Amino acid sequence: MAGTPGSAVEEQNTLSIRGDWTLAHYRSLKAIVTKRTGQGEVPGTVELAGLGRLDTAGASLLVTLLGPEKARDIASSRGTLAEEQSALLQAVAEAMADRSQPKVTTASPVTVLLAGTGEKTIELYRLLWRLSGFIGQTLATLFTTLPRPGRWRITPFVAAIQDTGLNALPIVALLTFLVGAVVAFLGATVLDNFGATIYTVNLVAFSFLREFGVLLAAILLAGRTASAFTAQIGAMKVNEEIDALRTLGLNPVELLVIPRVLAMMVSLPILTFVGMVAGMLGGGMVCALVLDISPTQFLAIVERDLQLRHFLVGISKAPVFAFLIAVIGCLEGFKVEGSAQSVGEHTTSSVVQSIFMVILLDSIAALFFMEMGW
């Protein structure tokens, strides 16, 4: 049975709610509520003695008519409604109050800026904390595996060396050769104003032995190899292959991370040496063609003015950069969730983090070596 349709009648500053407020009468009740809410505020006194049956649809209309605050006050008043009706009206009023109150941001731009800075700082702290933990896990696994030759993964190690070292050799040599030529051009242009173009040789050799050789090779590997590590391990994570390895009792860090880290630590010093030689060849070509400095004179100046320690300073940074690049690439791969979009996001993140860490550590190392007089 449909029952008596509900109504809302205002008499002498009192709003009387009568009849059944149920889904069966929703259309007529909706019209009453719309008309009444358009007339202004609800009177201070609400009489519910004539209320019949009440369901969720009717309760939502009552909350719309009275407002969430007044509806909760009425629902909490003893004796006004039946217990079940009071509980229903209370629940609907609380739900609609949460939904109807939009979050208004009243913070000043300075507060918003400081809050954003704090969030980014916390995010950076968590990232460094997780990276430190993964580095510790990698080192622990490495020191556990090295004394046991039976657990060495020779095949993936050699394959990773070919991928990270041999295949990257042409692009590293070409890039450093061109950068060496550019540095020689710039040096010759500036030094010509002082009649000291002969020192272009020192500029090229010094910069590539200490900084450019290892830095360019590391940045290239950060963009080329760290992204590959992340994509490979991320694809395995999406396909649940890493979970399968753990189910078989195998250590994913030992199988996937250690061979890549060791291969990078072998490849990057070699690429750094190639970059140093190629950069000085590019600078030597410019000196021979533009400055009339013969290759023999170029080599004689390098042998006379540059000490071995400059080469050792540059080459000593290569294993550290290689370790960080490989670890960051592998860590971002393990952080991939189950979607292709996540693979792309973490691949981008691994490249950005690797390049940032390489440049940061290189600048710190440059300051340290300068203060030590090395």
Disulfide bonds with the S-S distance in Angstrom:
none
